[in-house]
Amino acid sequence: MSEPDPHPLSRLDETVHQRARLGVLAILTERTDADFGYLKRALGLTDGNLGRHLEVLVTSGLVDLRRGYDGRRQRTWARITPAGRAALLAELDLLRSITRLVDAEPPDAS
């Protein structure tokens, strides 16, 4: 007997799927870039928490960071990479396939 195909849930990307990182990627697809303060407020995260999630996304090649000044204030801007956009779209496609499974009629149990 052959093994059944793995459930689509097994293919979720932990780097992308985590709530805060998914939020960062989603926000960054809506705009050219976003500064650290905007992401922090939009996602309801602390400095340290957002910093850690951005570090994971940067290390994975999904987000680039740029540091600079806005007047006298130092700021950090994040931008999604092409790999980040592809990873987000793949995750969304996978979530859609899971939704279709959930919405489908259950097999006849009789």
N, C-alpha and C positions, 0 to 999 in steps of 0.2 A: 504494500500500500504506500502510495507516495505522500509526502508531507503536504499539508495544505499551504496555499499561498499565504504569506504573512499579511496580517491586517494592516491597512494603510497607516494606522496609528504608530506602527513600529518604524515607519519612515520619517516621522517628524524630526526635524533638525533642532536639537536642543539649543544650539547657539541662537537660532532665529526665533524659536517658539517661545522662549521665556518671555513673560509679559512685558517687562521693561524694554528688552531688546527689540521685541516685535513692535512696540510703540515707537521706539527711536527710528527704526527702519521705515515704519509707516509715515511718520511725520516727515522724514527726510525725502520721501518720494513726492511729497506735496510742494516742496520748495527747493530752491537751489542749494541752500544750506540753512542751518539753524544754530544759534549760539547756545552755549551751555545753559545760561539762565532761562532761556525760553524752553528748552527741553526739560529742565528741572521742574519748572512751573507746570508745564503741560502734562507731565507724567506724574507729578506729585512725589518726586524723589528727593532724597537728600543729596548734598554735594558728593559725599563719599559713595553713595549707592550708584548715582549716575556715572561717576568717574569710573567705577569698577565695570559697569556694563559697557561703557564706551571702550574701555581697555580690551574687553573680550571681543567686541566688534572690530576694533582696529587690528588686533592680533590675527583675527580670522580673515582680514582683508575685505570686510564688508563695509567699513566706514573709514574715511580719512579725516584727520583733525588738522586744523590750521590755527595757529596762535598768532595774535597780533594785538594792536591797540585801537581802541575806539576813543579818540581824544587821549586822555591820560590813563584811561582804564584798560587794563589787560583783559582780553577776552579770548575765548576759544570757540571756534565754529566747527561744526561737524557737517560732513557731506557724504552721501551714500555713494559707493563705488558701483561700477557696472556689475561686479560680482555680488554686491549687496542687493542690488535691484533684482538680479536673477534669482538669488536665494529667497528673497521675499516673495517673488512671484511663484516660485516652485512651492513654497510653503502654503501660499494661498490656494494654489491648485489642489494640493493634497488635502487641505481643509475642505474644499468644495467636494472632493470625492468622498470624504468621510460624511459630509452632510447628506450627500445623495444616498449613501448606504443607510443612514439613520432614517431618512425620509421614505425609503423604499418599503413596499409592503413586505411584512415578514413572511418567510416560507410557511406553507401550510403545515401545521404541526400534526395533522391527523394521519 
